Amino acid sequence: MTDDSQRNFRSVYYEKVGFRGVEEKKSLEILLKDDRLDTEKLCTFSQRFPLPSMYRALVWKVLLGILPPHHESHAKVMMYRKEQYSDVLHALKVVRFVSDATPQAEVCLRMYQLESGKLPRSPSFPLEPEDEVFLAIAKAMEEMVEDSVDCYWITRRFVNQLNTKYRDSLPQLPKAFEQYLNLEDGRLLTHLKMCCAAPKLPYDLWFKRCFAGCLPESSLQRQVCLSKTY
């Protein structure tokens, strides 16, 4: 029996006895052992399989450019990221925009506003639509990432990718959505069009937020990997 057939047999067996993803986890661990992480392979893996929670933050930080591919630089670079996080957080506390009681997602938003030069004059000012998007994604990310520093950096880089790399693609998504829906359930799409409901679907809410706050947090997991930087 060849190595590939043995691997396929084991995968089927593990799934039947309730241990799904065992082979995938081993494959990921092999990729993470390289001295220089292969972002192309990590991205491909992440799009095909769910990331184990124990490796999720590390893979996301590498794919989003928060950490470099080289293992030996991770500790030092992450130390700088934490120092920057602490400095910005301290500044926000000094100007009384946040406190120890401020929810983590809101802290992430205020930090992002300060670093991008968009911090309002008062925390009581109403949020802009783009702030609502950031806040929704930060809340979803908070459920998937335990460390507050990781939560901020991953959310920040993810949102930046949406606002730059994929901004021009957003207007095309409603049409693409209808095309896929037609393939999956043409009768449903026909019904939505007949009752004039299709144009009224909350496309902006769905796509600008990447379904954060609309679907379970896991819906964001593959999208982080799709927005990797090169």
HELIX and SHEET records of a PDB file:
HELIX    1   1 ASP A    3  LYS A   16  1                                  14    
HELIX    2   2 VAL A   22  LEU A   32  1                                  11    
HELIX    3   3 THR A   39  ARG A   48  1                                  10    
HELIX    4   4 SER A   53  LEU A   63  1                                  11    
HELIX    5   5 HIS A   71  SER A   73  5                                   3    
HELIX    6   6 HIS A   74  VAL A   94  1                                  21    
HELIX    7   7 GLN A  104  GLU A  115  1                                  12    
HELIX    8   8 PRO A  129  MET A  144  1                                  16    
HELIX    9   9 SER A  148  THR A  164  1                                  17    
HELIX   10  10 ARG A  167  GLN A  172  5                                   6    
HELIX   11  11 LEU A  173  MET A  194  1                                  22    
HELIX   12  12 ALA A  198  LYS A  200  5                                   3    
HELIX   13  13 TYR A  203  LYS A  208  1                                   6    
HELIX   14  14 GLU A  217  LEU A  220  5                                   4    
HELIX   15  15 GLN A  221  LEU A  226  1                                   6    
END                                                                             
